[in-house]
Amino acid sequence: TNPNTGGPVMPTMACHIQLLRPGESTKAHRHTSSTIYHVVEGEGFSVVDGQRLDWENKDVFCVPGWAFHEHANASATEPAVLFSFTDAPVLRSLSLLREQPHPEGHQ
């Protein structure tokens, strides 16, 4: 939180940490915002518009706006951690942020 305004520190971008437990996978969805991911820990893969992208510690990858995507931890014993930057706040402020789940849950 910005101590001067009480609002976000970065009004046009947001940051998130995502923990994927061993063997965990997310459901596919898409949104109008784009996201840059940095793999902090672990190994796994993401499926972006039907294309599998394997990743490991210290990799960086981008999911463009309106691309279906999902993430999975490939390890049965170790967690995976993804740090992400997104432009969702600026799209939200312009009333352009939309999100849609994949109709089948996974690609």
N, C-alpha and C positions, 0 to 999 in steps of 0.2 A: 504494500500500500504506500502511495506517495504521501509523505508526512505533511506536505504543504496543502494538498488538495483533498486527500482522503480517497482519491481515485487510484487507478492502476499506475504502476511505475512506467510502463510502456503502453500508452493508449492505443497504439496501432498494431502491437504484436503481443503474443502471449507465449509463455514457456510452461512446459509440463514435464513431469517425470512419470514414466509408466513402468511398473514392475510386472513382469510376466513370470509367474511361478513355474517350476519345472513342469514341462509338458503342456503348459497352458497355451491356448490360442484364443484370439478375439474373433468376433463376428465381423463379417465384411460390411462396410458402409462407405458412403461417399459424402463429400461436402464441397461447397464452392471455395472454401479456403484451401491454400496450399500449405504443406508442412515439411520442414527439414528435420530429419532425425539424426541423432548422434548415438551410437551404441556405446553406452557407458560400461556395460558388463555383460558377459555371456555371449551366446551364439544362437541363431535361429534363422527365420526367414519371414519375408513379407510377400504377399501376393498382391500385385498392383495391376489392376485391369487385366487379370488373368495370367500375368507373367510372374513367375517365382523369382524372388531376389534373395539370395542367401546373404547373411551378414554375420559379423563377429565383432569382438571388442575393438573399439576405435574407428569402425566404419561410419561413414556418413552417407545418407541417401535422402532423396526427395520424393514426396508424393504430390503430384500436381493436383490442382483443383478439379473437382468432379470426377476423380478417378476412384473406382471401387478399390478398397484396400483392407487388408487384415494382417495381423502379425501372429507369429507362433514362436515359442521357445523350443528349440530342438533338443535341449538337454532334459533328461529324466531326473537329474539330481541337483542341478545348479540353476539359480534364477537368472533372468536376463533383465537388463534395465535400459530403457530407451529415454533419452532426453530430447525434447522437441521444441521447435519454434514454429509458430503459426501466425498467419495474418488474419485470423478470424475476427479479432476485435475491430479492425478497420472495416471489414465487410459487414459486421453486425451494425456498426454506426451508420453505414450507408443503406441499411435494410436489404443487403444483398447476400447475407449468410443463409444458406439452405443446407439441410442434411437429409440423407435418405438411406435407410438400411437396404442391404442386398436382399432381393425377394426370396432367395433360397438360403440365406444365412451365411453361406460360404461360396467362394468362387470355384 
